[in-house]
């Protein structure tokens, strides 16, 4: 839920910000940075989780072959 909210807020800020972000105040810039960080961390976590699941599947196949 938090990552969906973060992604939506990130999209909102980027849509309404000018190219140089001069229209955003300090708090909005901090929120923009935090939202980007949350989205990036969530993507990295999802990738790691997927890789862990694939590794488990490969290990199971290897064990079944023995």
PyMOL Python script that loads the backbone (N, CA, C, O; Angstrom):
from pymol import cmd

cmd.read_pdbstr("""\
ATOM      1  N   UNK A   1       0.827  -1.199   0.000  1.00  0.00           N
ATOM      2  CA  UNK A   1       0.000   0.000   0.000  1.00  0.00           C
ATOM      3  C   UNK A   1       0.867   1.257   0.000  1.00  0.00           C
ATOM      4  O   UNK A   1       0.622   2.194  -0.760  1.00  0.00           O
ATOM      5  N   UNK A   2       1.891   1.262   0.870  1.00  0.00           N
ATOM      6  CA  UNK A   2       2.739   2.448   0.961  1.00  0.00           C
ATOM      7  C   UNK A   2       3.480   2.706  -0.346  1.00  0.00           C
ATOM      8  O   UNK A   2       3.618   3.854  -0.766  1.00  0.00           O
ATOM      9  N   UNK A   3       3.958   1.640  -0.989  1.00  0.00           N
ATOM     10  CA  UNK A   3       4.687   1.837  -2.234  1.00  0.00           C
ATOM     11  C   UNK A   3       3.765   2.343  -3.340  1.00  0.00           C
ATOM     12  O   UNK A   3       4.206   3.099  -4.205  1.00  0.00           O
ATOM     13  N   UNK A   4       2.490   1.939  -3.328  1.00  0.00           N
ATOM     14  CA  UNK A   4       1.538   2.445  -4.323  1.00  0.00           C
ATOM     15  C   UNK A   4       1.289   3.933  -4.092  1.00  0.00           C
ATOM     16  O   UNK A   4       1.262   4.715  -5.042  1.00  0.00           O
ATOM     17  N   UNK A   5       1.107   4.321  -2.840  1.00  0.00           N
ATOM     18  CA  UNK A   5       0.914   5.734  -2.508  1.00  0.00           C
ATOM     19  C   UNK A   5       2.154   6.526  -2.884  1.00  0.00           C
ATOM     20  O   UNK A   5       2.051   7.607  -3.464  1.00  0.00           O
ATOM     21  N   UNK A   6       3.321   5.996  -2.559  1.00  0.00           N
ATOM     22  CA  UNK A   6       4.573   6.673  -2.890  1.00  0.00           C
ATOM     23  C   UNK A   6       4.710   6.854  -4.392  1.00  0.00           C
ATOM     24  O   UNK A   6       5.090   7.928  -4.860  1.00  0.00           O
ATOM     25  N   UNK A   7       4.401   5.811  -5.147  1.00  0.00           N
ATOM     26  CA  UNK A   7       4.510   5.891  -6.605  1.00  0.00           C
ATOM     27  C   UNK A   7       3.533   6.924  -7.155  1.00  0.00           C
ATOM     28  O   UNK A   7       3.889   7.695  -8.047  1.00  0.00           O
ATOM     29  N   UNK A   8       2.315   6.950  -6.640  1.00  0.00           N
ATOM     30  CA  UNK A   8       1.327   7.916  -7.116  1.00  0.00           C
ATOM     31  C   UNK A   8       1.750   9.338  -6.771  1.00  0.00           C
ATOM     32  O   UNK A   8       1.602  10.245  -7.591  1.00  0.00           O
ATOM     33  N   UNK A   9       2.277   9.541  -5.562  1.00  0.00           N
ATOM     34  CA  UNK A   9       2.710  10.881  -5.175  1.00  0.00           C
ATOM     35  C   UNK A   9       3.924  11.307  -5.990  1.00  0.00           C
ATOM     36  O   UNK A   9       4.038  12.467  -6.386  1.00  0.00           O
ATOM     37  N   UNK A  10       4.818  10.380  -6.236  1.00  0.00           N
ATOM     38  CA  UNK A  10       5.981  10.662  -7.067  1.00  0.00           C
ATOM     39  C   UNK A  10       5.538  11.108  -8.457  1.00  0.00           C
ATOM     40  O   UNK A  10       6.047  12.095  -8.987  1.00  0.00           O
ATOM     41  N   UNK A  11       4.603  10.390  -9.040  1.00  0.00           N
ATOM     42  CA  UNK A  11       4.091  10.758 -10.360  1.00  0.00           C
ATOM     43  C   UNK A  11       3.415  12.128 -10.323  1.00  0.00           C
ATOM     44  O   UNK A  11       3.576  12.926 -11.246  1.00  0.00           O
ATOM     45  N   UNK A  12       2.664  12.399  -9.265  1.00  0.00           N
ATOM     46  CA  UNK A  12       1.996  13.699  -9.121  1.00  0.00           C
ATOM     47  C   UNK A  12       3.019  14.829  -9.062  1.00  0.00           C
ATOM     48  O   UNK A  12       2.886  15.830  -9.766  1.00  0.00           O
ATOM     49  N   UNK A  13       4.047  14.665  -8.217  1.00  0.00           N
ATOM     50  CA  UNK A  13       5.049  15.716  -8.082  1.00  0.00           C
ATOM     51  C   UNK A  13       5.812  15.932  -9.381  1.00  0.00           C
ATOM     52  O   UNK A  13       6.063  17.070  -9.777  1.00  0.00           O
ATOM     53  N   UNK A  14       6.176  14.852 -10.034  1.00  0.00           N
ATOM     54  CA  UNK A  14       6.927  14.994 -11.276  1.00  0.00           C
ATOM     55  C   UNK A  14       6.074  15.614 -12.379  1.00  0.00           C
ATOM     56  O   UNK A  14       6.589  16.336 -13.233  1.00  0.00           O
ATOM     57  N   UNK A  15       4.791  15.338 -12.361  1.00  0.00           N
ATOM     58  CA  UNK A  15       3.887  15.911 -13.355  1.00  0.00           C
ATOM     59  C   UNK A  15       3.758  17.419 -13.167  1.00  0.00           C
ATOM     60  O   UNK A  15       3.708  18.167 -14.142  1.00  0.00           O
ATOM     61  N   UNK A  16       3.703  17.863 -11.913  1.00  0.00           N
ATOM     62  CA  UNK A  16       3.465  19.270 -11.628  1.00  0.00           C
ATOM     63  C   UNK A  16       4.739  20.080 -11.429  1.00  0.00           C
ATOM     64  O   UNK A  16       4.673  21.302 -11.294  1.00  0.00           O
ATOM     65  N   UNK A  17       5.875  19.435 -11.410  1.00  0.00           N
ATOM     66  CA  UNK A  17       7.132  20.155 -11.213  1.00  0.00           C
ATOM     67  C   UNK A  17       7.672  20.634 -12.556  1.00  0.00           C
ATOM     68  O   UNK A  17       7.467  20.011 -13.597  1.00  0.00           O
ATOM     69  N   UNK A  18       8.368  21.761 -12.490  1.00  0.00           N
ATOM     70  CA  UNK A  18       9.035  22.219 -13.704  1.00  0.00           C
ATOM     71  C   UNK A  18      10.321  21.418 -13.881  1.00  0.00           C
ATOM     72  O   UNK A  18      10.691  20.632 -13.009  1.00  0.00           O
ATOM     73  N   UNK A  19      10.989  21.615 -14.991  1.00  0.00           N
ATOM     74  CA  UNK A  19      12.202  20.844 -15.274  1.00  0.00           C
ATOM     75  C   UNK A  19      13.281  21.039 -14.217  1.00  0.00           C
ATOM     76  O   UNK A  19      14.028  20.109 -13.913  1.00  0.00           O
ATOM     77  N   UNK A  20      13.365  22.228 -13.661  1.00  0.00           N
ATOM     78  CA  UNK A  20      14.409  22.494 -12.665  1.00  0.00           C
ATOM     79  C   UNK A  20      13.888  22.399 -11.227  1.00  0.00           C
ATOM     80  O   UNK A  20      14.606  22.734 -10.285  1.00  0.00           O
ATOM     81  N   UNK A  21      12.668  21.953 -11.060  1.00  0.00           N
ATOM     82  CA  UNK A  21      12.043  21.780  -9.752  1.00  0.00           C
ATOM     83  C   UNK A  21      11.921  23.086  -8.960  1.00  0.00           C
ATOM     84  O   UNK A  21      11.726  23.053  -7.745  1.00  0.00           O
ATOM     85  N   UNK A  22      12.035  24.225  -9.633  1.00  0.00           N
ATOM     86  CA  UNK A  22      11.954  25.503  -8.923  1.00  0.00           C
ATOM     87  C   UNK A  22      10.566  25.748  -8.341  1.00  0.00           C
ATOM     88  O   UNK A  22      10.410  26.558  -7.428  1.00  0.00           O
ATOM     89  N   UNK A  23       9.564  25.056  -8.862  1.00  0.00           N
ATOM     90  CA  UNK A  23       8.213  25.257  -8.346  1.00  0.00           C
ATOM     91  C   UNK A  23       7.948  24.454  -7.074  1.00  0.00           C
ATOM     92  O   UNK A  23       6.914  24.634  -6.429  1.00  0.00           O
ATOM     93  N   UNK A  24       8.873  23.575  -6.714  1.00  0.00           N
ATOM     94  CA  UNK A  24       8.691  22.766  -5.512  1.00  0.00           C
ATOM     95  C   UNK A  24       9.411  23.400  -4.336  1.00  0.00           C
ATOM     96  O   UNK A  24      10.515  23.924  -4.486  1.00  0.00           O
ATOM     97  N   UNK A  25       8.790  23.353  -3.171  1.00  0.00           N
ATOM     98  CA  UNK A  25       9.457  23.865  -1.987  1.00  0.00           C
ATOM     99  C   UNK A  25      10.308  22.765  -1.356  1.00  0.00           C
ATOM    100  O   UNK A  25      10.325  21.632  -1.837  1.00  0.00           O
ATOM    101  N   UNK A  26      11.003  23.102  -0.292  1.00  0.00           N
ATOM    102  CA  UNK A  26      11.941  22.174   0.341  1.00  0.00           C
ATOM    103  C   UNK A  26      11.245  20.899   0.812  1.00  0.00           C
ATOM    104  O   UNK A  26      11.772  19.802   0.623  1.00  0.00           O
ATOM    105  N   UNK A  27      10.072  21.031   1.419  1.00  0.00           N
ATOM    106  CA  UNK A  27       9.349  19.857   1.920  1.00  0.00           C
ATOM    107  C   UNK A  27       8.935  18.956   0.761  1.00  0.00           C
ATOM    108  O   UNK A  27       9.057  17.734   0.847  1.00  0.00           O
ATOM    109  N   UNK A  28       8.450  19.552  -0.312  1.00  0.00           N
ATOM    110  CA  UNK A  28       8.063  18.754  -1.478  1.00  0.00           C
ATOM    111  C   UNK A  28       9.262  18.044  -2.099  1.00  0.00           C
ATOM    112  O   UNK A  28       9.150  16.902  -2.545  1.00  0.00           O
ATOM    113  N   UNK A  29      10.410  18.724  -2.128  1.00  0.00           N
ATOM    114  CA  UNK A  29      11.616  18.081  -2.658  1.00  0.00           C
ATOM    115  C   UNK A  29      12.028  16.896  -1.790  1.00  0.00           C
ATOM    116  O   UNK A  29      12.432  15.852  -2.302  1.00  0.00           O
ATOM    117  N   UNK A  30      11.924  17.065  -0.476  1.00  0.00           N
ATOM    118  CA  UNK A  30      12.240  15.954   0.425  1.00  0.00           C
ATOM    119  C   UNK A  30      11.277  14.791   0.220  1.00  0.00           C
ATOM    120  O   UNK A  30      11.697  13.635   0.183  1.00  0.00           O
ATOM    121  N   UNK A  31       9.999  15.091   0.087  1.00  0.00           N
ATOM    122  CA  UNK A  31       9.015  14.038  -0.161  1.00  0.00           C
ATOM    123  C   UNK A  31       9.270  13.347  -1.492  1.00  0.00           C
ATOM    124  O   UNK A  31       9.138  12.128  -1.604  1.00  0.00           O
ATOM    125  N   UNK A  32       9.634  14.129  -2.493  1.00  0.00           N
ATOM    126  CA  UNK A  32       9.955  13.556  -3.796  1.00  0.00           C
ATOM    127  C   UNK A  32      11.124  12.587  -3.674  1.00  0.00           C
ATOM    128  O   UNK A  32      11.081  11.479  -4.209  1.00  0.00           O
ATOM    129  N   UNK A  33      12.165  13.010  -2.969  1.00  0.00           N
ATOM    130  CA  UNK A  33      13.326  12.144  -2.769  1.00  0.00           C
ATOM    131  C   UNK A  33      12.939  10.881  -2.002  1.00  0.00           C
ATOM    132  O   UNK A  33      13.329   9.777  -2.382  1.00  0.00           O
ATOM    133  N   UNK A  34      12.171  11.043  -0.924  1.00  0.00           N
ATOM    134  CA  UNK A  34      11.765   9.890  -0.117  1.00  0.00           C
ATOM    135  C   UNK A  34      10.884   8.936  -0.918  1.00  0.00           C
ATOM    136  O   UNK A  34      11.026   7.719  -0.800  1.00  0.00           O
ATOM    137  N   UNK A  35       9.989   9.466  -1.719  1.00  0.00           N
ATOM    138  CA  UNK A  35       9.132   8.609  -2.545  1.00  0.00           C
ATOM    139  C   UNK A  35       9.967   7.826  -3.545  1.00  0.00           C
ATOM    140  O   UNK A  35       9.744   6.633  -3.751  1.00  0.00           O
ATOM    141  N   UNK A  36      10.927   8.498  -4.165  1.00  0.00           N
ATOM    142  CA  UNK A  36      11.806   7.794  -5.106  1.00  0.00           C
ATOM    143  C   UNK A  36      12.577   6.696  -4.392  1.00  0.00           C
ATOM    144  O   UNK A  36      12.736   5.596  -4.921  1.00  0.00           O
ATOM    145  N   UNK A  37      13.052   6.993  -3.202  1.00  0.00           N
ATOM    146  CA  UNK A  37      13.807   6.009  -2.430  1.00  0.00           C
ATOM    147  C   UNK A  37      12.927   4.811  -2.069  1.00  0.00           C
ATOM    148  O   UNK A  37      13.348   3.663  -2.211  1.00  0.00           O
ATOM    149  N   UNK A  38      11.723   5.075  -1.609  1.00  0.00           N
ATOM    150  CA  UNK A  38      10.797   3.995  -1.245  1.00  0.00           C
ATOM    151  C   UNK A  38      10.503   3.119  -2.459  1.00  0.00           C
ATOM    152  O   UNK A  38      10.530   1.892  -2.364  1.00  0.00           O
ATOM    153  N   UNK A  39      10.225   3.741  -3.586  1.00  0.00           N
ATOM    154  CA  UNK A  39       9.924   2.979  -4.801  1.00  0.00           C
ATOM    155  C   UNK A  39      11.133   2.145  -5.215  1.00  0.00           C
ATOM    156  O   UNK A  39      10.982   0.979  -5.578  1.00  0.00           O
ATOM    157  N   UNK A  40      12.336   2.733  -5.164  1.00  0.00           N
ATOM    158  CA  UNK A  40      13.541   2.004  -5.541  1.00  0.00           C
ATOM    159  C   UNK A  40      13.795   0.828  -4.600  1.00  0.00           C
ATOM    160  O   UNK A  40      14.100  -0.277  -5.049  1.00  0.00           O
ATOM    161  N   UNK A  41      13.670   1.068  -3.300  1.00  0.00           N
ATOM    162  CA  UNK A  41      13.885  -0.012  -2.333  1.00  0.00           C
ATOM    163  C   UNK A  41      12.862  -1.126  -2.511  1.00  0.00           C
ATOM    164  O   UNK A  41      13.196  -2.305  -2.401  1.00  0.00           O
ATOM    165  N   UNK A  42      11.631  -0.754  -2.781  1.00  0.00           N
ATOM    166  CA  UNK A  42      10.582  -1.757  -2.996  1.00  0.00           C
ATOM    167  C   UNK A  42      10.889  -2.603  -4.232  1.00  0.00           C
ATOM    168  O   UNK A  42      10.722  -3.823  -4.209  1.00  0.00           O
ATOM    169  N   UNK A  43      11.336  -1.958  -5.306  1.00  0.00           N
ATOM    170  CA  UNK A  43      11.680  -2.701  -6.517  1.00  0.00           C
ATOM    171  C   UNK A  43      12.844  -3.650  -6.271  1.00  0.00           C
ATOM    172  O   UNK A  43      12.833  -4.789  -6.737  1.00  0.00           O
ATOM    173  N   UNK A  44      13.846  -3.181  -5.539  1.00  0.00           N
ATOM    174  CA  UNK A  44      14.989  -4.037  -5.220  1.00  0.00           C
ATOM    175  C   UNK A  44      14.557  -5.214  -4.352  1.00  0.00           C
ATOM    176  O   UNK A  44      15.020  -6.336  -4.560  1.00  0.00           O
ATOM    177  N   UNK A  45      13.681  -4.976  -3.387  1.00  0.00           N
ATOM    178  CA  UNK A  45      13.187  -6.045  -2.517  1.00  0.00           C
ATOM    179  C   UNK A  45      12.412  -7.080  -3.332  1.00  0.00           C
ATOM    180  O   UNK A  45      12.573  -8.284  -3.136  1.00  0.00           O
ATOM    181  N   UNK A  46      11.569  -6.595  -4.250  1.00  0.00           N
ATOM    182  CA  UNK A  46      10.784  -7.510  -5.076  1.00  0.00           C
ATOM    183  C   UNK A  46      11.696  -8.357  -5.963  1.00  0.00           C
ATOM    184  O   UNK A  46      11.455  -9.553  -6.131  1.00  0.00           O
ATOM    185  N   UNK A  47      12.733  -7.753  -6.527  1.00  0.00           N
ATOM    186  CA  UNK A  47      13.673  -8.495  -7.364  1.00  0.00           C
ATOM    187  C   UNK A  47      14.402  -9.548  -6.546  1.00  0.00           C
ATOM    188  O   UNK A  47      14.544 -10.689  -6.986  1.00  0.00           O
ATOM    189  N   UNK A  48      14.870  -9.172  -5.349  1.00  0.00           N
ATOM    190  CA  UNK A  48      15.570 -10.128  -4.490  1.00  0.00           C
ATOM    191  C   UNK A  48      14.642 -11.279  -4.107  1.00  0.00           C
ATOM    192  O   UNK A  48      15.052 -12.440  -4.106  1.00  0.00           O
ATOM    193  N   UNK A  49      13.410 -10.959  -3.786  1.00  0.00           N
ATOM    194  CA  UNK A  49      12.443 -11.993  -3.414  1.00  0.00           C
ATOM    195  C   UNK A  49      12.211 -12.962  -4.573  1.00  0.00           C
ATOM    196  O   UNK A  49      12.153 -14.176  -4.379  1.00  0.00           O
ATOM    197  N   UNK A  50      12.078 -12.413  -5.774  1.00  0.00           N
ATOM    198  CA  UNK A  50      11.870 -13.251  -6.952  1.00  0.00           C
ATOM    199  C   UNK A  50      13.083 -14.152  -7.178  1.00  0.00           C
ATOM    200  O   UNK A  50      12.929 -15.336  -7.477  1.00  0.00           O
ATOM    201  N   UNK A  51      14.285 -13.596  -7.037  1.00  0.00           N
ATOM    202  CA  UNK A  51      15.494 -14.400  -7.215  1.00  0.00           C
ATOM    203  C   UNK A  51      15.591 -15.491  -6.156  1.00  0.00           C
ATOM    204  O   UNK A  51      15.996 -16.616  -6.452  1.00  0.00           O
ATOM    205  N   UNK A  52      15.217 -15.156  -4.914  1.00  0.00           N
ATOM    206  CA  UNK A  52      15.227 -16.163  -3.846  1.00  0.00           C
ATOM    207  C   UNK A  52      14.253 -17.299  -4.154  1.00  0.00           C
ATOM    208  O   UNK A  52      14.568 -18.469  -3.934  1.00  0.00           O
ATOM    209  N   UNK A  53      13.075 -16.954  -4.662  1.00  0.00           N
ATOM    210  CA  UNK A  53      12.083 -17.975  -5.011  1.00  0.00           C
ATOM    211  C   UNK A  53      12.585 -18.860  -6.153  1.00  0.00           C
ATOM    212  O   UNK A  53      12.380 -20.074  -6.141  1.00  0.00           O
ATOM    213  N   UNK A  54      13.242 -18.246  -7.135  1.00  0.00           N
ATOM    214  CA  UNK A  54      13.785 -19.028  -8.245  1.00  0.00           C
ATOM    215  C   UNK A  54      14.895 -19.949  -7.759  1.00  0.00           C
ATOM    216  O   UNK A  54      14.995 -21.091  -8.208  1.00  0.00           O
ATOM    217  N   UNK A  55      15.730 -19.462  -6.845  1.00  0.00           N
ATOM    218  CA  UNK A  55      16.809 -20.284  -6.299  1.00  0.00           C
ATOM    219  C   UNK A  55      16.237 -21.481  -5.543  1.00  0.00           C
ATOM    220  O   UNK A  55      16.738 -22.598  -5.671  1.00  0.00           O
ATOM    221  N   UNK A  56      15.193 -21.246  -4.759  1.00  0.00           N
ATOM    222  CA  UNK A  56      14.543 -22.347  -4.040  1.00  0.00           C
ATOM    223  C   UNK A  56      14.009 -23.393  -5.014  1.00  0.00           C
ATOM    224  O   UNK A  56      14.136 -24.592  -4.769  1.00  0.00           O
ATOM    225  N   UNK A  57      13.416 -22.947  -6.108  1.00  0.00           N
ATOM    226  CA  UNK A  57      12.870 -23.878  -7.102  1.00  0.00           C
ATOM    227  C   UNK A  57      13.983 -24.703  -7.743  1.00  0.00           C
ATOM    228  O   UNK A  57      13.829 -25.907  -7.949  1.00  0.00           O
ATOM    229  N   UNK A  58      15.097 -24.056  -8.054  1.00  0.00           N
ATOM    230  CA  UNK A  58      16.231 -24.773  -8.655  1.00  0.00           C
ATOM    231  C   UNK A  58      16.808 -25.772  -7.666  1.00  0.00           C
ATOM    232  O   UNK A  58      17.132 -26.899  -8.039  1.00  0.00           O
ATOM    233  N   UNK A  59      16.939 -25.366  -6.399  1.00  0.00           N
ATOM    234  CA  UNK A  59      17.464 -26.278  -5.378  1.00  0.00           C
ATOM    235  C   UNK A  59      16.537 -27.479  -5.196  1.00  0.00           C
ATOM    236  O   UNK A  59      17.003 -28.604  -5.013  1.00  0.00           O
ATOM    237  N   UNK A  60      15.237 -27.243  -5.245  1.00  0.00           N
ATOM    238  CA  UNK A  60      14.276 -28.348  -5.109  1.00  0.00           C
ATOM    239  C   UNK A  60      14.420 -29.325  -6.268  1.00  0.00           C
ATOM    240  O   UNK A  60      14.409 -30.539  -6.066  1.00  0.00           O
ATOM    241  N   UNK A  61      14.555 -28.800  -7.473  1.00  0.00           N
ATOM    242  CA  UNK A  61      14.740 -29.664  -8.644  1.00  0.00           C
ATOM    243  C   UNK A  61      16.030 -30.463  -8.508  1.00  0.00           C
ATOM    244  O   UNK A  61      16.063 -31.656  -8.807  1.00  0.00           O
ATOM    245  N   UNK A  62      17.093 -29.798  -8.056  1.00  0.00           N
ATOM    246  CA  UNK A  62      18.379 -30.483  -7.885  1.00  0.00           C
ATOM    247  C   UNK A  62      18.266 -31.580  -6.833  1.00  0.00           C
ATOM    248  O   UNK A  62      18.815 -32.667  -7.013  1.00  0.00           O
ATOM    249  N   UNK A  63      17.568 -31.309  -5.747  1.00  0.00           N
ATOM    250  CA  UNK A  63      17.387 -32.314  -4.693  1.00  0.00           C
ATOM    251  C   UNK A  63      16.524 -33.476  -5.175  1.00  0.00           C
ATOM    252  O   UNK A  63      16.772 -34.626  -4.814  1.00  0.00           O
ATOM    253  N   UNK A  64      15.521 -33.183  -5.983  1.00  0.00           N
ATOM    254  CA  UNK A  64      14.658 -34.237  -6.520  1.00  0.00           C
ATOM    255  C   UNK A  64      15.417 -35.160  -7.471  1.00  0.00           C
ATOM    256  O   UNK A  64      15.089 -36.340  -7.598  1.00  0.00           O
ATOM    257  N   UNK A  65      16.422 -34.618  -8.129  1.00  0.00           N
ATOM    258  CA  UNK A  65      17.214 -35.418  -9.075  1.00  0.00           C
ATOM    259  C   UNK A  65      18.169 -36.358  -8.351  1.00  0.00           C
ATOM    260  O   UNK A  65      18.603 -37.359  -8.922  1.00  0.00           O
ATOM    261  N   UNK A  66      18.498 -36.051  -7.112  1.00  0.00           N
ATOM    262  CA  UNK A  66      19.458 -36.882  -6.357  1.00  0.00           C
ATOM    263  C   UNK A  66      18.803 -38.029  -5.703  1.00  0.00           C
ATOM    264  O   UNK A  66      19.468 -38.819  -5.034  1.00  0.00           O
TER     265      UNK A  66
END
""", "prot")
cmd.dss("prot")
cmd.show_as("cartoon", "prot")
cmd.util.cbc("prot")
cmd.orient("prot")
